[in-house]
Amino acid sequence: MSTEPVGAGRARALLLDYGGVLTEPVDRSFARFEHRLGLPPGRSFEVLVAASRTKGGGPIGALERGEMALSEFEVLLRDLLDEAGHRVAAGIDLMEGLFEAMRPAGGLWELAAQVRAQGVRTGLLSNSWGFDVYPFERLELHFDDLVLSGEVGLRKPDPAIYRLAAQRLGVVPDDCVFVDDLERNVEVAGELGMVGVHHTGDDAATRSAVLAALLIDAV
C-alpha cells in the first residue's frame, strides 16, 4: 500500500479502477480462466504481458483504446497461445471465459457507496477489454461517472485520461483520490497531483488510506 502526499484540505472525488480493485485479484481471475482451459498456471498472463511490451502497449493497448475489436483480439490471443504451444479448441470463446472468471468482489464497492453518500464525487476509471465484463446497473448505483478507455480512446497511464476523469466529475486532479492495482498507474496519478493509493488486495488498508485522504472518519 502506498499513498502520495495529501495536500491541504479534503479531497473531493474518488476514482477507482475496476479489474483487481472491484473484482477479485487479476491473477486469481486468470488462474481460474487457465484452469478451465487446461493451460499451465500463469501462461496466458505471460503471453499477454509479452505482447504488451511494445510502444503503445501493443495489441493490448490497441484493444484498450478501442482501436481493435474484441473479436480481433481473441483471434490474436488464440494465435499467441498456439505459438507458445497451447492450442485452444476452436469452439471455446476465450474472451467470454476470461470475463466469466473476473468476478465483482470485495469491500470497495461499499466504500464507494459510503463516500458518495457523504458528498464525495465517485468515478470509475478503467482500461476496458470490451464492455461485457462490466456490471453497469451496479456501477451506476455507486458511481457518478464511468470512464472506460475503449470509449474515450485513451488508456492508463496516459495522463490525459486521468485529467478527463477528473473533468467529468467537475473537479481537478488535485481534488482526487485514485485507487489502482497497478503501481505505474498510481505513480502517474501522483505526478498529476492526485492522492495515489496502490491496492494490493487488502481492502481494509485501501479503505483506511482512502478515508484518511478524504478526511472521513472510518465507521
LINRA-V83426 format. One record per pair of residues at least 4 apart in sequence whose ideal C-beta (glycine too) atoms are under 6 Angstrom apart, sorted by the first residue. I is the first residue (numbers start at 1). J is the second residue. D is the distance in Angstrom with one decimal. If there is no record, write none. Layout:
I_J_D ; I_J_D
//
This chain:
1_200_5.9 ; 1_205_4.7 ; 2_198_4.6 ; 3_195_5.9 ; 3_197_5.4 ; 3_209_5.2 ; 4_190_3.5 ; 4_195_5.5 ; 4_196_4.4 ; 6_195_5.3 ; 6_213_5.2 ; 10_215_4.2 ; 11_175_5.8 ; 11_177_4.9 ; 11_195_5.9 ; 11_213_5.2 ; 11_214_5.3 ; 12_171_5.3 ; 12_175_4.3 ; 13_121_4.1 ; 13_169_4.8 ; 13_171_4.6 ; 13_175_5.4 ; 13_176_4.7 ; 14_115_5.5 ; 14_120_5.6 ; 14_122_5.1 ; 14_177_5.0 ; 15_123_4.9 ; 15_125_4.7 ; 15_165_5.5 ; 15_176_5.5 ; 15_178_4.6 ; 16_21_5.5 ; 16_124_5.9 ; 16_179_5.0 ; 17_21_4.4 ; 17_126_5.9 ; 17_180_4.2 ; 18_22_5.2 ; 18_126_3.9 ; 19_23_5.5 ; 19_26_5.5 ; 20_25_5.7 ; 20_26_4.3 ; 20_181_3.4 ; 21_108_6.0 ; 21_179_5.7 ; 21_181_5.6 ; 21_199_5.2 ; 22_104_5.9 ; 22_108_5.8 ; 23_102_5.1 ; 23_103_6.0 ; 23_104_5.6 ; 23_105_5.7 ; 24_28_4.7 ; 24_29_5.6 ; 24_103_5.6 ; 24_105_4.7 ; 25_201_5.2 ; 29_101_4.5 ; 29_102_4.4 ; 30_45_4.8 ; 32_101_4.2 ; 33_97_5.6 ; 33_98_5.1 ; 33_101_4.1 ; 34_39_4.1 ; 34_44_5.5 ; 36_97_6.0 ; 37_88_6.0 ; 39_43_4.9 ; 39_44_5.7 ; 39_86_5.5 ; 42_46_5.7 ; 47_80_4.8 ; 47_84_5.7 ; 51_58_5.0 ; 51_59_5.5 ; 52_57_5.1 ; 52_58_4.9 ; 52_60_4.3 ; 54_58_4.1 ; 56_61_4.6 ; 57_61_2.3 ; 59_76_5.4 ; 62_67_4.2 ; 62_68_4.1 ; 63_68_4.7 ; 63_73_4.7 ; 63_129_6.0 ; 64_127_4.4 ; 64_149_4.6 ; 64_155_4.2 ; 65_153_5.3 ; 65_155_5.3 ; 66_150_3.8 ; 66_153_5.8 ; 68_72_5.1 ; 68_73_5.5 ; 70_95_5.7 ; 70_130_4.1 ; 74_94_5.1 ; 74_95_5.0 ; 77_94_5.7 ; 78_88_5.7 ; 81_86_4.5 ; 81_88_5.8 ; 82_87_5.2 ; 88_92_5.5 ; 99_132_5.5 ; 99_133_4.4 ; 102_133_5.7 ; 104_135_5.8 ; 106_203_5.1 ; 107_203_4.3 ; 108_203_5.9 ; 111_207_5.2 ; 112_122_5.1 ; 112_142_4.3 ; 113_142_5.4 ; 115_120_4.0 ; 115_214_5.9 ; 116_120_6.0 ; 116_122_4.7 ; 120_214_5.9 ; 121_144_5.3 ; 121_169_4.3 ; 122_143_4.8 ; 122_144_5.4 ; 123_143_5.8 ; 123_145_4.6 ; 123_165_5.4 ; 123_169_5.1 ; 124_143_5.0 ; 124_146_4.6 ; 125_147_5.0 ; 125_165_4.6 ; 126_148_5.6 ; 127_149_4.6 ; 127_155_4.9 ; 127_156_5.5 ; 128_148_4.2 ; 128_149_5.1 ; 128_150_4.2 ; 139_143_5.5 ; 145_168_4.8 ; 145_169_5.7 ; 147_165_4.4 ; 149_155_4.1 ; 154_158_5.1 ; 154_160_5.2 ; 154_161_3.9 ; 156_161_5.9 ; 156_185_4.6 ; 157_184_5.4 ; 157_185_5.1 ; 157_188_4.1 ; 159_192_5.8 ; 162_189_5.9 ; 162_192_5.4 ; 166_171_5.2 ; 166_172_5.8 ; 166_173_5.0 ; 166_176_5.4 ; 171_175_3.8 ; 173_192_4.3 ; 173_193_4.5 ; 173_194_5.1 ; 174_193_4.1 ; 176_194_4.5 ; 177_195_4.4 ; 177_210_5.5 ; 177_213_4.6 ; 178_189_4.0 ; 178_194_4.6 ; 178_196_5.5 ; 179_197_4.6 ; 179_199_5.3 ; 180_185_4.1 ; 180_186_5.2 ; 181_199_4.9 ; 183_198_5.3 ; 186_196_3.9 ; 186_198_4.6 ; 189_194_4.1 ; 189_196_4.3 ; 190_196_4.0 ; 195_213_4.4 ; 197_206_5.8 ; 197_209_4.8 ; 199_206_4.8 ; 203_207_6.0 ; 211_216_4.6 ; 211_218_5.3
//
